[in-house]
């Protein structure tokens, strides 16, 4: 059997009353602070439920109702208020630098998707009814293309695309008789880019979705070059930005595609957790693609925390692209206070003695400013 490998030095106590003096000790990754803000509104019932659930590990059963990892017997997750709380149960072990207790390693939103494959679809609205069908090719000669974020199913993604089209798209004569292309990303790919499942139940991965999206980028580039068409206008929502980042990285490594100058991007509530949004914007510039005048619009908690951690880098990257004063001003006005609070919280973490560090709850309490979203 393979046992989890973790280090006590990577964790902090959850709170003052979870240090093991009464019940089990509960530890947590400090990096989950901004992650938690990105998932759940601090004023919500779900926020209080998840925090109370973690606090309850001091005495609650850790096995009853848990989902277990077949390869690592100490790894589990439990469902609470629509979220999955991942944790490791550690006993004393001579080969590990850990203390006995519960180690919380991740928190994710529970989403199962609808079984649809990722890829290009044609969305049609006829008489008030929305439908979607495979697009049939990988090159797009329409005026725009929508990439969804975290949506329960393809119907919800199509609704979100239509809303964006109304607010930011081209003029349409008849909104009850319209069709447009959409690159659909199933919910399970947006949920931390893959579900925690056993090998026999895991199907298509986010990496495969990114490969498909990279082909759309490359094939559309070639088609629009041949047709001397104007750049394709992309509207990318939420976690779809992370899959787009992965696709752009694939294109950068493809020797056959030197440029993406037939593409321009708008990003709505972008969440790019792995490399960061600033890195993605720099890649867009390297490939000679562009961002539109309103490049980044962010008005929800998921992107707020993600952007706040990378605010200076994002504004710097936008400044190197054209006509982005509105985006820079918008992001600075919205998230400068939250960004400063996250940076302040991060400075509390270093220290040679893990037991002397502030607790998770204490660090959260230093984030005093109220988000403006």
The 8 nearest C-alpha neighbors of each residue, nearest first, counted from 0:
[[1, 2, 70, 71, 72, 69, 3, 73],
 [2, 0, 71, 70, 3, 72, 4, 73],
 [1, 3, 71, 0, 4, 73, 72, 70],
 [4, 2, 71, 5, 73, 1, 74, 87],
 [3, 5, 2, 6, 95, 1, 96, 97],
 [6, 4, 3, 7, 97, 95, 96, 9],
 [5, 7, 8, 96, 9, 97, 4, 95],
 [6, 8, 97, 9, 10, 96, 5, 98],
 [7, 9, 6, 10, 353, 11, 352, 96],
 [10, 8, 7, 6, 28, 11, 5, 29],
 [11, 9, 28, 27, 7, 8, 26, 29],
 [12, 10, 26, 27, 358, 13, 353, 28],
 [13, 11, 26, 358, 14, 25, 27, 359],
 [12, 14, 359, 26, 358, 25, 27, 17],
 [15, 13, 358, 17, 16, 360, 12, 359],
 [14, 16, 17, 18, 358, 13, 12, 360],
 [15, 17, 14, 18, 20, 21, 19, 13],
 [18, 16, 24, 25, 14, 19, 15, 13],
 [19, 17, 24, 20, 16, 15, 12, 25],
 [18, 20, 24, 23, 21, 22, 17, 25],
 [19, 21, 18, 22, 17, 16, 24, 23],
 [22, 20, 19, 23, 17, 57, 16, 18],
 [23, 21, 57, 19, 58, 20, 24, 17],
 [24, 22, 57, 19, 100, 25, 58, 21],
 [23, 25, 19, 18, 100, 17, 57, 101],
 [24, 26, 101, 17, 13, 100, 12, 102],
 [27, 25, 12, 102, 13, 11, 10, 101],
 [26, 28, 103, 10, 102, 11, 13, 29],
 [27, 29, 10, 30, 31, 104, 11, 9],
 [30, 28, 31, 32, 27, 359, 11, 10],
 [31, 29, 28, 32, 33, 34, 345, 27],
 [30, 32, 34, 29, 28, 35, 33, 105],
 [33, 31, 35, 34, 30, 29, 36, 363],
 [34, 32, 36, 35, 31, 304, 37, 30],
 [33, 35, 31, 37, 32, 36, 38, 30],
 [36, 34, 38, 32, 37, 33, 31, 39],
 [35, 37, 33, 34, 38, 39, 304, 40],
 [38, 36, 301, 34, 304, 300, 35, 39],
 [39, 37, 35, 36, 301, 34, 300, 40],
 [40, 38, 36, 46, 37, 35, 41, 45],
 [39, 41, 43, 42, 300, 36, 46, 38],
 [42, 40, 43, 46, 39, 36, 47, 45],
 [43, 41, 40, 46, 44, 47, 39, 45],
 [44, 42, 45, 46, 40, 41, 47, 39],
 [43, 45, 47, 46, 48, 42, 80, 41],
 [44, 46, 48, 43, 47, 80, 49, 39],
 [47, 45, 43, 49, 44, 48, 41, 39],
 [48, 46, 50, 44, 45, 49, 51, 43],
 [47, 49, 45, 51, 46, 50, 52, 44],
 [48, 50, 52, 46, 51, 47, 45, 53],
 [51, 49, 53, 47, 52, 48, 54, 46],
 [52, 50, 54, 48, 53, 49, 47, 55],
 [51, 53, 49, 55, 50, 54, 48, 56],
 [54, 52, 50, 55, 51, 56, 49, 25],
 [53, 55, 51, 52, 56, 50, 57, 17],
 [56, 54, 52, 57, 53, 59, 58, 51],
 [55, 57, 59, 58, 54, 53, 25, 52],
 [58, 56, 23, 22, 55, 24, 59, 17],
 [57, 59, 56, 22, 55, 23, 60, 21],
 [60, 58, 56, 55, 61, 57, 52, 63],
 [59, 61, 62, 63, 58, 56, 64, 57],
 [62, 60, 63, 59, 56, 65, 88, 64],
 [61, 63, 65, 60, 64, 75, 66, 67],
 [64, 62, 65, 60, 61, 66, 59, 77],
 [65, 63, 62, 77, 66, 61, 78, 60],
 [64, 66, 77, 62, 63, 76, 75, 67],
 [67, 65, 76, 75, 77, 64, 68, 62],
 [68, 66, 75, 74, 65, 69, 76, 72],
 [67, 69, 71, 70, 74, 72, 75, 66],
 [68, 70, 71, 67, 72, 197, 74, 196],
 [71, 69, 68, 72, 1, 0, 2, 74],
 [72, 70, 68, 2, 1, 73, 74, 69],
 [71, 73, 74, 68, 70, 69, 2, 67],
 [72, 74, 88, 87, 71, 2, 3, 75],
 [75, 73, 87, 68, 72, 71, 86, 67],
 [76, 74, 67, 66, 86, 85, 65, 68],
 [75, 77, 85, 66, 84, 65, 86, 83],
 [78, 76, 65, 84, 83, 66, 79, 85],
 [77, 79, 83, 82, 84, 81, 80, 76],
 [78, 80, 82, 81, 83, 49, 77, 48],
 [81, 79, 82, 45, 48, 78, 49, 83],
 [80, 82, 79, 109, 108, 78, 83, 45],
 [83, 81, 108, 109, 79, 107, 80, 78],
 [82, 84, 78, 107, 77, 106, 108, 109],
 [83, 85, 106, 76, 77, 105, 78, 82],
 [86, 84, 76, 105, 104, 75, 103, 106],
 [87, 85, 103, 102, 104, 75, 76, 74],
 [86, 88, 74, 102, 73, 101, 89, 75],
 [87, 89, 101, 73, 100, 102, 86, 74],
 [90, 88, 99, 100, 87, 101, 91, 73],
 [89, 91, 99, 92, 100, 88, 98, 97],
 [92, 90, 99, 98, 89, 93, 97, 95],
 [91, 93, 94, 95, 90, 97, 96, 89],
 [94, 92, 95, 91, 96, 97, 90, 98],
 [95, 93, 92, 96, 97, 91, 4, 2],
 [94, 96, 97, 92, 93, 6, 4, 5],
 [97, 95, 6, 7, 94, 98, 5, 93],
 [98, 96, 7, 95, 6, 99, 5, 91],
 [97, 99, 91, 100, 7, 96, 90, 89],
 [100, 98, 90, 89, 91, 97, 101, 24],
 [99, 101, 24, 89, 23, 25, 88, 98],
 [100, 102, 25, 88, 87, 26, 24, 89],
 [101, 103, 26, 87, 86, 27, 25, 104],
 [104, 102, 86, 27, 85, 26, 105, 101],
 [105, 103, 86, 85, 28, 102, 27, 106],
 [106, 104, 85, 84, 103, 107, 31, 86],
 [105, 107, 84, 83, 85, 82, 108, 35],
 [108, 106, 83, 82, 109, 105, 84, 190],
 [107, 109, 82, 83, 110, 81, 190, 106],
 [110, 108, 82, 81, 83, 107, 111, 190],
 [109, 111, 187, 112, 186, 108, 190, 151],
 [110, 112, 187, 186, 113, 109, 151, 194],
 [113, 111, 186, 187, 185, 151, 110, 114],
 [112, 114, 152, 115, 111, 185, 151, 153],
 [113, 115, 112, 116, 185, 111, 152, 187],
 [116, 114, 113, 117, 185, 153, 112, 152],
 [117, 115, 118, 114, 185, 203, 184, 183],
 [116, 118, 184, 183, 208, 185, 115, 182],
 [117, 119, 182, 183, 116, 211, 120, 208],
 [118, 120, 182, 134, 181, 133, 183, 180],
 [121, 119, 133, 134, 181, 132, 180, 182],
 [122, 120, 180, 134, 132, 131, 179, 133],
 [121, 123, 131, 179, 178, 130, 180, 120],
 [124, 122, 178, 130, 129, 177, 131, 125],
 [123, 125, 129, 177, 128, 176, 175, 127],
 [124, 126, 176, 128, 127, 175, 123, 129],
 [127, 125, 175, 128, 176, 124, 129, 174],
 [126, 128, 175, 125, 124, 129, 176, 174],
 [129, 127, 125, 124, 126, 130, 123, 175],
 [130, 128, 124, 123, 127, 125, 122, 131],
 [131, 129, 123, 122, 124, 128, 132, 154],
 [130, 132, 122, 121, 120, 123, 129, 133],
 [131, 133, 120, 121, 134, 122, 130, 123],
 [134, 132, 120, 135, 121, 119, 131, 118],
 [135, 133, 120, 121, 119, 136, 132, 180],
 [134, 136, 133, 137, 119, 120, 132, 121],
 [137, 135, 134, 138, 119, 139, 133, 215],
 [136, 138, 215, 218, 139, 214, 219, 119],
 [137, 139, 219, 218, 215, 136, 222, 140],
 [140, 138, 219, 141, 137, 215, 231, 222],
 [139, 141, 142, 138, 223, 219, 231, 222],
 [142, 140, 143, 139, 231, 180, 144, 179],
 [141, 143, 231, 232, 140, 144, 230, 229],
 [142, 144, 232, 231, 141, 233, 145, 180],
 [143, 145, 233, 180, 181, 234, 232, 146],
 [144, 146, 181, 234, 235, 233, 160, 182],
 [147, 145, 235, 182, 181, 239, 236, 183],
 [148, 146, 236, 239, 156, 183, 235, 184],
 [147, 149, 237, 239, 238, 236, 150, 189],
 [148, 150, 186, 189, 238, 237, 147, 151],
 [151, 149, 152, 156, 186, 155, 148, 147],
 [150, 152, 112, 186, 155, 149, 110, 113],
 [153, 151, 113, 155, 154, 150, 112, 156],
 [152, 154, 156, 155, 157, 183, 151, 150],
 [155, 153, 157, 156, 152, 158, 129, 130],
 [156, 154, 158, 157, 153, 152, 150, 159],
 [155, 157, 153, 159, 154, 158, 150, 147],
 [158, 156, 160, 154, 155, 159, 153, 161],
 [159, 157, 155, 161, 160, 156, 154, 162],
 [160, 158, 156, 162, 157, 161, 155, 163],
 [161, 159, 157, 163, 158, 162, 145, 164],
 [160, 162, 164, 158, 159, 163, 165, 157],
 [161, 163, 159, 165, 164, 160, 158, 166],
 [164, 162, 160, 166, 165, 161, 167, 159],
 [163, 165, 168, 161, 167, 162, 166, 160],
 [164, 166, 162, 163, 168, 167, 161, 169],
 [167, 165, 163, 164, 168, 162, 161, 169],
 [166, 168, 164, 163, 165, 169, 162, 234],
 [169, 167, 164, 165, 166, 170, 163, 143],
 [168, 170, 171, 167, 164, 165, 142, 143],
 [171, 169, 168, 172, 165, 164, 167, 173],
 [170, 172, 173, 174, 169, 177, 165, 168],
 [173, 171, 174, 170, 176, 177, 175, 169],
 [172, 174, 175, 176, 171, 177, 170, 125],
 [175, 173, 176, 177, 171, 172, 124, 127],
 [176, 174, 126, 127, 173, 125, 124, 177],
 [177, 175, 125, 124, 173, 174, 126, 178],
 [176, 178, 124, 123, 174, 175, 173, 179],
 [179, 177, 123, 122, 124, 121, 180, 176],
 [178, 180, 122, 121, 123, 181, 177, 144],
 [181, 179, 121, 144, 120, 122, 145, 119],
 [182, 180, 145, 120, 144, 119, 146, 183],
 [181, 183, 119, 146, 118, 120, 145, 184],
 [184, 182, 117, 118, 181, 147, 146, 119],
 [183, 185, 117, 147, 186, 182, 188, 239],
 [186, 184, 187, 112, 188, 117, 183, 115],
 [185, 187, 112, 189, 188, 149, 150, 151],
 [186, 188, 190, 112, 189, 193, 111, 185],
 [189, 187, 192, 193, 205, 186, 190, 185],
 [190, 188, 192, 186, 187, 238, 191, 149],
 [189, 191, 187, 192, 188, 193, 186, 108],
 [190, 192, 193, 189, 188, 107, 194, 187],
 [193, 191, 188, 189, 190, 205, 187, 194],
 [194, 192, 188, 187, 191, 190, 204, 205],
 [195, 193, 196, 187, 190, 192, 191, 188],
 [194, 196, 193, 197, 68, 201, 76, 191],
 [197, 195, 194, 201, 200, 198, 199, 68],
 [196, 198, 199, 200, 201, 195, 69, 68],
 [199, 197, 201, 200, 196, 202, 195, 69],
 [198, 200, 197, 201, 202, 196, 203, 69],
 [201, 199, 198, 197, 202, 196, 194, 195],
 [202, 200, 198, 199, 196, 197, 203, 194],
 [201, 203, 200, 204, 199, 198, 114, 193],
 [202, 204, 207, 201, 205, 116, 208, 206],
 [205, 203, 206, 207, 202, 193, 188, 208],
 [204, 206, 208, 188, 207, 192, 209, 193],
 [205, 207, 209, 204, 208, 210, 245, 242],
 [208, 206, 210, 204, 209, 205, 203, 211],
 [207, 209, 205, 211, 206, 210, 117, 212],
 [208, 210, 246, 212, 206, 207, 211, 242],
 [211, 209, 207, 213, 208, 212, 246, 206],
 [212, 210, 208, 214, 209, 213, 207, 118],
 [211, 213, 209, 215, 214, 210, 246, 208],
 [214, 212, 246, 216, 210, 215, 211, 250],
 [213, 215, 217, 211, 212, 216, 218, 210],
 [216, 214, 137, 212, 218, 213, 217, 138],
 [215, 217, 213, 214, 219, 218, 220, 212],
 [216, 218, 220, 214, 219, 215, 213, 256],
 [219, 217, 138, 221, 215, 220, 216, 214],
 [218, 220, 138, 222, 221, 216, 139, 217],
 [221, 219, 217, 218, 223, 261, 222, 216],
 [220, 222, 224, 218, 219, 223, 225, 217],
 [223, 221, 219, 225, 224, 220, 218, 226],
 [222, 224, 228, 226, 225, 220, 221, 227],
 [225, 223, 227, 221, 222, 226, 220, 228],
 [224, 226, 222, 223, 227, 221, 228, 220],
 [225, 227, 223, 228, 224, 222, 221, 140],
 [228, 226, 224, 225, 223, 229, 222, 230],
 [229, 227, 223, 226, 230, 224, 225, 140],
 [228, 230, 231, 261, 227, 223, 142, 262],
 [231, 229, 261, 262, 263, 232, 228, 260],
 [230, 232, 262, 143, 142, 261, 263, 233],
 [233, 231, 143, 263, 264, 262, 230, 144],
 [234, 232, 264, 144, 143, 145, 265, 263],
 [235, 233, 145, 265, 266, 264, 144, 146],
 [236, 234, 146, 266, 145, 240, 267, 239],
 [235, 237, 148, 267, 147, 239, 146, 269],
 [238, 236, 269, 148, 268, 270, 239, 240],
 [237, 239, 148, 270, 240, 241, 189, 149],
 [238, 240, 148, 242, 237, 241, 236, 147],
 [241, 239, 243, 238, 242, 269, 235, 237],
 [242, 240, 271, 244, 243, 239, 238, 245],
 [241, 243, 245, 239, 244, 209, 240, 246],
 [242, 244, 240, 246, 241, 245, 247, 239],
 [245, 243, 241, 247, 242, 246, 279, 240],
 [244, 246, 242, 248, 243, 247, 209, 241],
 [247, 245, 213, 209, 243, 249, 248, 244],
 [248, 246, 250, 244, 249, 245, 243, 251],
 [249, 247, 251, 245, 246, 250, 244, 252],
 [250, 248, 246, 252, 247, 251, 213, 245],
 [249, 251, 253, 247, 252, 248, 213, 246],
 [252, 250, 248, 249, 253, 247, 256, 286],
 [253, 251, 249, 250, 254, 248, 256, 247],
 [254, 252, 250, 255, 251, 256, 249, 257],
 [253, 255, 256, 252, 257, 251, 250, 249],
 [256, 254, 253, 257, 250, 217, 252, 258],
 [257, 255, 254, 253, 258, 217, 250, 251],
 [258, 256, 255, 254, 286, 259, 251, 253],
 [257, 259, 286, 260, 287, 256, 288, 220],
 [260, 258, 288, 286, 261, 287, 262, 220],
 [259, 261, 288, 287, 262, 258, 230, 286],
 [262, 260, 230, 259, 220, 231, 223, 229],
 [263, 261, 230, 231, 260, 288, 259, 232],
 [262, 264, 289, 290, 232, 288, 233, 231],
 [265, 263, 290, 233, 291, 232, 234, 289],
 [264, 266, 294, 234, 291, 233, 290, 295],
 [267, 265, 295, 235, 269, 294, 234, 236],
 [266, 268, 296, 236, 269, 297, 295, 235],
 [267, 269, 297, 237, 302, 296, 236, 298],
 [270, 268, 237, 302, 267, 240, 266, 236],
 [269, 271, 238, 302, 237, 272, 305, 240],
 [272, 270, 241, 275, 276, 273, 240, 269],
 [273, 271, 275, 270, 274, 305, 241, 276],
 [272, 274, 275, 271, 241, 276, 270, 244],
 [273, 275, 278, 272, 271, 276, 279, 277],
 [276, 274, 271, 277, 278, 272, 273, 279],
 [275, 277, 279, 278, 271, 280, 313, 274],
 [276, 278, 313, 280, 312, 279, 275, 316],
 [279, 277, 281, 276, 280, 275, 274, 282],
 [278, 280, 276, 282, 281, 277, 244, 283],
 [281, 279, 283, 277, 282, 278, 316, 276],
 [280, 282, 284, 278, 279, 283, 316, 285],
 [283, 281, 285, 279, 284, 280, 286, 278],
 [284, 282, 280, 288, 286, 281, 285, 279],
 [283, 285, 287, 281, 282, 286, 288, 280],
 [286, 284, 282, 287, 283, 281, 288, 258],
 [285, 287, 258, 284, 259, 283, 288, 282],
 [288, 286, 284, 260, 285, 258, 259, 283],
 [289, 287, 260, 259, 283, 262, 286, 284],
 [290, 288, 263, 264, 287, 284, 283, 291],
 [289, 291, 264, 263, 294, 265, 292, 288],
 [290, 292, 294, 293, 265, 264, 263, 289],
 [291, 293, 322, 323, 294, 290, 325, 321],
 [294, 292, 291, 326, 295, 325, 323, 265],
 [293, 295, 265, 291, 290, 292, 266, 326],
 [296, 294, 266, 326, 267, 293, 265, 297],
 [297, 295, 267, 268, 266, 298, 294, 293],
 [298, 296, 268, 267, 299, 302, 295, 303],
 [297, 299, 372, 268, 296, 300, 303, 302],
 [300, 298, 301, 372, 302, 303, 297, 268],
 [299, 301, 303, 37, 302, 304, 40, 36],
 [302, 300, 37, 38, 303, 299, 304, 270],
 [301, 303, 305, 270, 268, 269, 300, 304],
 [304, 302, 300, 306, 305, 301, 307, 299],
 [303, 305, 37, 307, 306, 302, 33, 36],
 [304, 306, 302, 303, 307, 308, 270, 37],
 [305, 307, 309, 303, 308, 310, 304, 302],
 [308, 306, 338, 310, 304, 309, 305, 334],
 [307, 309, 306, 305, 338, 310, 304, 341],
 [310, 308, 306, 307, 312, 311, 313, 275],
 [311, 309, 307, 313, 306, 312, 308, 314],
 [310, 312, 314, 313, 309, 315, 307, 308],
 [311, 313, 315, 277, 309, 310, 314, 316],
 [314, 312, 277, 316, 310, 315, 311, 309],
 [313, 315, 317, 311, 316, 327, 312, 318],
 [316, 314, 318, 312, 313, 317, 311, 319],
 [317, 315, 313, 319, 318, 314, 277, 280],
 [318, 316, 314, 320, 319, 315, 323, 313],
 [317, 319, 315, 316, 320, 314, 323, 321],
 [320, 318, 316, 317, 315, 321, 284, 281],
 [321, 319, 317, 318, 316, 323, 322, 284],
 [320, 322, 323, 319, 318, 317, 292, 290],
 [323, 321, 292, 324, 320, 291, 325, 318],
 [324, 322, 326, 325, 292, 321, 317, 327],
 [323, 325, 327, 326, 322, 328, 318, 292],
 [326, 324, 328, 323, 327, 329, 293, 292],
 [325, 327, 329, 323, 328, 324, 293, 295],
 [328, 326, 324, 330, 329, 325, 314, 331],
 [327, 329, 325, 331, 326, 330, 332, 324],
 [330, 328, 326, 332, 327, 331, 325, 333],
 [329, 331, 333, 327, 332, 328, 334, 326],
 [332, 330, 335, 328, 333, 329, 334, 327],
 [333, 331, 329, 330, 334, 328, 335, 336],
 [334, 332, 330, 331, 371, 329, 335, 372],
 [333, 335, 337, 336, 331, 307, 330, 338],
 [334, 336, 338, 331, 337, 339, 332, 333],
 [337, 335, 339, 338, 334, 340, 368, 333],
 [338, 336, 340, 334, 339, 335, 307, 341],
 [337, 339, 307, 335, 341, 340, 336, 308],
 [338, 340, 342, 336, 337, 341, 343, 335],
 [341, 339, 343, 337, 366, 338, 342, 344],
 [342, 340, 344, 338, 343, 339, 345, 337],
 [341, 343, 345, 339, 340, 344, 338, 346],
 [344, 342, 340, 346, 341, 345, 339, 347],
 [343, 345, 341, 346, 342, 347, 362, 340],
 [344, 346, 342, 347, 343, 348, 341, 349],
 [347, 345, 343, 344, 348, 342, 349, 341],
 [346, 348, 345, 344, 349, 343, 357, 356],
 [347, 349, 346, 345, 356, 350, 344, 357],
 [350, 348, 347, 346, 351, 356, 345, 353],
 [351, 349, 352, 348, 353, 356, 355, 347],
 [350, 352, 353, 349, 355, 8, 356, 354],
 [351, 353, 355, 354, 350, 356, 8, 349],
 [354, 352, 355, 356, 8, 351, 11, 350],
 [353, 355, 352, 356, 11, 12, 357, 358],
 [356, 354, 353, 352, 357, 350, 351, 358],
 [357, 355, 353, 354, 348, 358, 350, 11],
 [358, 356, 361, 362, 355, 359, 347, 348],
 [359, 357, 12, 14, 361, 360, 13, 11],
 [358, 360, 13, 362, 361, 14, 363, 12],
 [361, 359, 363, 358, 362, 14, 364, 13],
 [362, 360, 364, 358, 363, 359, 357, 365],
 [361, 363, 365, 359, 364, 360, 344, 358],
 [364, 362, 360, 365, 366, 361, 359, 32],
 [363, 365, 361, 362, 366, 360, 367, 359],
 [366, 364, 362, 367, 363, 344, 361, 340],
 [367, 365, 340, 364, 363, 368, 341, 344],
 [366, 368, 365, 364, 369, 340, 363, 337],
 [369, 367, 366, 370, 337, 336, 340, 365],
 [368, 370, 371, 367, 337, 366, 336, 372],
 [371, 369, 372, 368, 337, 334, 333, 336],
 [372, 370, 333, 369, 334, 298, 337, 368],
 [371, 298, 370, 299, 300, 333, 303, 297]]
